[in-house]
Amino acid sequence: MTEQGKKRILLVDDDVAHRTMLKVNLSGEHFHILEADDGDQVILFLERNSCDLILLDMKMARMDGLATLKALQETVYASIPVIVLTAFSSVDTAVKAMREGAYDYVAKPVDLEELRLVIEKALSFQEIKDENDRLKKRLERRFSFGNMIGSSSAMKELFATLELVAPSDATVLITGESGTGKELVASALHQQSRRCRFPFVKVNCAALNENLLESELFGHESGAFTGAVSQRKGRFEQADKGTLFLDEIGDMSLPTQAKILRVLQEGELDRLGGSETIAVDVRLLAATHRNLQQMIEEGTFRQDLFFRLSVVPVELPPLRERRKDIPDLLTLFLDRYAEKNRKDIKGFHPEVLRIFLSYDWPGNIRELENTVERAVILCPGEQITVRELPSQLLPAGSVDETPHATTPLTLRDMEREMIRATLAQHKGNRSKTAKILGVARQTLLNKLKEYDLL
């Protein structure tokens, strides 16, 4: 919108008389007409001015309408609606223009009422499209963070916390069962931070013994130990100005914990076998599936390090407590692995969905993802059935059952089944079911009535 609420229309035509006629007839209460005398002026104009719609003549001396449209599609202005003006005998050219992104065309000689109607439709369409884009972005911000998705109440709360924490340099301690996505959280925090242009370095503390871990983290000088034939920078130095993620920090020895504490407190370290103190600027993220409070009581984890690490504690819920997210995760993984394995799989048999929604997933998202990947690889048709599932997911006696092909579930079917399965999982407790599904109890009661589940 312009001042006085008028829409700005850029009129591009090298015929001065025709351009003037259109400007006189379109200018008024609703439109503010701007002018360009040829197609080669359009992008230059848009770099300095805004507009809501472009009226583009097809035949111009220096740069015709088709070439101008193609040039626009390569810029940030590609979303501006374009209406092309063309001679009646050149309608084929106008159709080509629409394939290049034009909203519509009006044949010459121009019928002014028709043109006004097409302009209004284009502007209305663009307003709806812009509003949908805004809603989509808000939903994406609300129901996703980085590569994580989820619309359950637990995940919404998590995303809200991560959005606040990501831009800071705060140390974050990520806890949760194995397979809940702790590394995904760390990666997303880095990507949404001011350090995203610098390295994101990961170390699995459980995968290395004490001596190797110290060398991995702090580096070593030549001759520091047998086999150290040259100087090596450690992961802290490699992550300078970026982010270091220490996974399974609960598996770290007490001496190594003390050295980590020094880096956090003083921002400096010594390589193994070295005498030079090295300053580093690193944001530290840590994760563990262990109970660090219990380890502190047992004397196997330093309390002062715990306080340094858990400036912002983030606990990831297990998948059994966020069943509402399972259908979205299934869609994500099915799309990913069907494309990877070049398979045209449409969806899941209803019985498979029932099994997925009632299973407790001790391995959490990792187990769910692996199960879907395995099923995609084994699936011979267009729908994943119980035959493609591992035996631990199947009820006793169901392994040899062959489900008949059926129409893929609608969203309504999936919602009904998710409510039914969650209610059964919690032995009919409606309050617990509502909490797990992230809805008010009254909303759940309304859904139970709607789906005849009372």
GIFENBEL-V490944 format. One record per backbone hydrogen bond with DSSP energy under -0.5 kcal/mol. NH is the residue of the N-H (numbers start at 1). CO is the residue of the C=O. Records with the same first field share a line. If there is no record, write none. Layout:
NH->CO  CO
//
This chain:
2->6
5->2
6->3
7->30
9->7  32
10->53
11->9  34
12->10  55
13->11  36
16->14
19->15
20->16
21->17
22->18
23->19
24->20
25->21
26->22
27->23
28->31
32->7
33->31
34->9
36->11
39->63
41->38
42->39
45->41
46->42
47->43
48->44  45
49->45
52->8
53->8
54->81
55->10
56->54  83
57->12  55
58->85
60->58
65->58
68->64
69->65
70->66
71->67
72->68
73->69
74->70  71
75->72
78->75
80->77
81->52
83->54
84->82  104
85->56
86->84  106
88->108
90->87
91->88
93->90
94->90
95->91
96->92
97->93
98->94
99->95
100->96
101->98
102->97
103->82
104->82
106->84
108->86
112->110
115->111
116->112
117->113
118->114
119->115
120->116
121->117
122->118
123->119
124->120
125->121
126->122
127->123
128->124
129->125
130->126
131->127
132->128
133->129
134->130
135->131
136->132
137->133
138->134
139->135
140->136
141->137
142->138
143->139
144->140
145->148
148->145
150->143
156->152
157->153
158->154
159->155
160->156
161->157
162->158
163->159
164->160
165->161
166->162
167->163
168->165
172->284
173->312
174->172  286
175->173  314
176->288
180->177
185->181
186->182
187->183
188->184
189->185
190->186
191->187
192->188
193->190
196->193
198->195
201->199  243
203->245
205->203  247
207->204
208->205
213->209
214->210
215->211
216->212
217->213
218->214
219->215
220->232
221->272
223->228
224->221
228->225
229->227
232->220
234->218
235->216
236->217
238->234
239->235
240->237
241->281
242->239
243->199
244->283
245->201  243
246->244  285
247->203  245
249->246  287
251->248
252->249
257->253
258->254
259->255
260->256
261->257
262->258
263->259
264->260
265->261
266->262
267->262  263
269->278
271->276
272->219
274->271
278->269
280->267
282->280
283->242
284->282
285->244
286->172
287->246
288->174
292->290
295->291
296->292
297->293
298->294
299->295  296
300->295
301->295
306->302
307->303
308->304
309->305
310->306
311->308
312->171  309
314->173
316->175  314
321->318
322->319
324->436
325->322
326->323
329->325
330->326
331->327
332->328
333->329
334->330
335->331
336->332
337->333
338->334
339->335
340->336
341->337
342->339
343->338
345->343
346->344  382
347->382
349->384
352->349
353->349
354->350
355->351
356->352
357->353
358->354
359->355
364->361
365->179
366->179  363
367->363
368->364
369->365
370->366
371->367
372->368
373->369
374->370
375->371
376->372
377->373
378->374
379->375
384->347
388->385
389->386
393->390
394->391
398->395
401->398
403->401
409->348
414->410
415->411
416->412
417->413
418->414
419->415
420->416
421->417
422->418
423->419
424->420
425->421
426->422
427->424
428->423
429->426
430->428
433->429
434->430
435->431
436->432
437->433
438->434  435
439->434
444->440
445->441
446->442
447->443
448->444
449->445
450->446
451->447
452->449
453->448
454->448
//
